[in-house]
């Protein structure tokens, strides 16, 4: 399949940079499954067809459309028509330039990754991405502020597309929930107990349970389990690590414990899942 050790990682931005934008390469070229640990990608497609797979979901490409790929998520393209558009790359640090930092956070903790744009809404997105590209290339005084403001407008427009209720975005419980999900992303390989995350948040496990139940109808334990399962599926699909190595990496006491946990949640043993699903990639 790919790689003999772990999921391939790609980096399209320098260590000292926190933002970059470029045009899509106008050629049909399938990409191998890979991830970007250091930054997020926002892709605006004006032309193209085929499929874009992000983690375990494959999206049929219709244009114009937007795709959001968060740091750590595995994705790859299968184009059947020459693409065109823009790829904006930004690190979490760049969000500090936004006036309202929660304009992005409404997406990074949901599974919303594909945004179909109606033709009548094409203009603001095309204009904003072109403005960002021009400012990035000219790099004049104030360019960072213009880029950040334009990116914020794009996220606001995306929020309208999702029709999400934004009235609760600044509620303390919402902030705690988002921080919990961020900690879960950062420490998935380190901590697996609800109490540890509650300690990091300076709240009780009972309080954390109440917050996640109100926000998702799921307990913290269920959210931790979902995250471990997702990472296990990524490793089984996109890497050649052994099942024993994956079990150890995700903090299971033994491969058999991991196997039981995985089958209970997915319906397959890790071996069966790898055999059945890898042939689809």
N, C-alpha and C positions, 0 to 999 in steps of 0.2 A: 504494500500500500504506500506508505510514506514513512520516512525517517525510521531509524532503528532504535532510537532511544526515547524521544518524547515528541510532543506536538511541535512542529516547526514554528518559529517566531520570525516575524519580519519587522524591520524598523525603517521607516521612510522619513525620519526626522532626526536632527542632531540632538545630542545630549543637552546642549544649552538652549535649544529652541523649544518653544511651547506652542507654536502654531505654524501651519503650512497649508497652502492650497495650491492645487494644480488641476489642469484639465484631464479628463479621462483619456486614456490611450485609445485612439480610434482604430482598434484592430480586434479581431476575434481571437482570443487566446484564453483557454481554460486555465484557471489557477488551482493549485493544490491547496487542500485545507491548511490553514495557518492562523495564527493569532498575533495580536499586538498588545503586549503587556503594558507598555508605557503610555499609550494614548488611545483616544477614541477617534472614530472616523464618521463623518457625515457625508454621504454620497448623494448628489443630486443628479439624476439621470434625465436627460432631455430626449435621448434616442437610445435604442437598443431593445433587445428581446432575449429571452432565455430564462435562466434561473439563478437566483442568488440564495445560497444556503448559509444561515447563521445558526450556529450550534446545531440543534436537532430539527430546525424548521426550514423547509425549502420554499421560497417565494417565487412565483412566476412574475417575471418582470413586465410591467406595463408602464409606459412613459406618458407624461412626466411623472416622476416619483422620487421619493427620498428614502434612503436606508440609513439607519443608525446602527453602528457596530461599536459596542462598548469595549473598553480594555479587557483583555482576557477571554473574549468570546472568539470562538473558532468560526471562520467563514471562508467561502470560496465561490467563484463565479463560473457559470457555464453559459456563455453568450452564444446565441444563434444569429444575431444581427449586430453589426458594428455599433458600439456604444458611443455616446457623447455626453458630456456633462462636466461636473466638478467633483473633486474629492478634497474635503476640508479635514485636516488632521489637527487635533488639539489635545493638549495635556490638561489634566484637572487644574493645574496651576493657572492656566489661561482664563479659567472661569472667574478668577478674582477680578478680572477687568470688567465683568458684567455688572450692571447697576443692580439687577435683581438675580442673584445667584441661583434662586430656585427655579428660574425659567428652564434650566436644563435638568434639574433634579427630578422633575415630574416624569422624565423618560428613563433615567438611568436605573430606576428601581422597578420598572414595569417590563413586561414582555413585548411592548410595542416597538417594533423594529422597522416596519414597512409602512410608508405613508403615501397613498395614491393621491395624486394631485389632479383636480379637474382642470380642464383647459382654461376656464375662466380665472383660475387662481395661479396660472403659470407665471404671469407677469411679475408679481412681487418677488417670487423666488429667483427667477432668472436675473432680474435687475440686482438683487441683493448679492447673489453669488458673483456676478460680474464686477460689482463695486468692490467686494472683498478682494477679489483676485487683483484688480488694478491697484488697490491700496497696498496689498502685500508686495507686489512687484516694485512699486515706486518707493515704498518704505520712507515716506516723508514724515515730518513732524506731525503728530496727531493721528498717524495711520493706525496704530494699535487701538486707539479709542474708537475710530470709525469702524474698524474690523469687528471689535467687540460689540459695538452698538448694532451693527448689521446682523451679527450672529444672534444677538438677543432677539431681534425682530423675527429672524427665521424660526427660532424656538417658539416664539409667541404665536406665529402663524401655524406652526406644527401643533401647538396646543389647541388651536381652534379646529384643526382637522380631526383631532382625537375626541373633541367635544367633551373633554374632561372637566369636572367641576373643580375650579381652582380656588374656591373660597376657603378651603382648609389647608392650603399650602403652608401657611406660616404658623399653624397651630403647634404648640409645644409637643403634643403627642405625635404629630406628623414628623416633626424634626427628629424626635427620638427614634421613630420607626426607620427613617432614612439613615440615621446614624448606625442603627443596628444592622441594616442591610449592608452598609459600607464596611462595618467591622467584619461581617460575615464574609464579604469578598476578600478582605485583607488577611483574615486569620483562619480560613477554612481548613488549612493543613495543620493548624496549631491547636485550635480549640473546638470541641464538639459538644460541650455541655452548656445548657441554658444559663446556669449560675455564673459561668465565666463571663458570658456576654453581658449579663445583668450587672456584674461587678464592674466591667469596663464602662458601663453606662451610668454607674452610681445609682442604680435603682434595684428593687427587689425582683426576683424571678416572677413573682405574682403580678407585679406591675407591668413587667415586660410582656407577660402572657396576655394581660388585659389589652395592651396596646396593639399587639399583633392580631388578636382575635377581632378587635374592632376594625382594624385596617384591612385584614385579608380573610377573616373567618378561619384562620389557621393558627396553631400554637407556635411558639418559637422552635420547639422540638421538630415540628413538621417542616418548618422552613429550613432548618439546619439539615434535616434529612433530604429535602428536595435538592438543596445545594450540593450535598455530597453525591447524590445520585446523578445530577447533571454533570459534575466533574468526572465521575466514574464513566459515564457514557461518552464524554469527550475523549477520555484516555483510551477507552476500548475501541472507539471508532477511528481516532486520528493518530494514535501512537502505537508503537510496538512493545510498550512495557508489558511485562508479564502480569498476570492477575495477582500474583503474590506481591509484586512491586506496587501495583495500584492500591491494593488493600493496605499495605504498610503506609503509603503516602497519605492515604485518607484517614489514617488513625484507627484502623480496625485491628483487633487483637490477633486475628488469624485470617487466612484466606477463606476458610470455611464460614467464619462469622460474616465476612464480607459477602460471600456467595448467598448466604441465607437472607441477609438484609437486601441485597440487590434483587433477588428473585421475588421477595415479598412485595417490593415496590414496582418492579418493572414487568414481572411475569416470566422472565427468562433467567437462566443462570448467566453469569458473566461470559462463560464460554459460548453458550447458545446465542447470546446477544451479539457477540463479536462475529460469530460465524454467519448469522442471519443478516445482520445489518451492514457489515462491511462490503458485501457484494453489491449493495445499492449505491455505493459511492463512486 
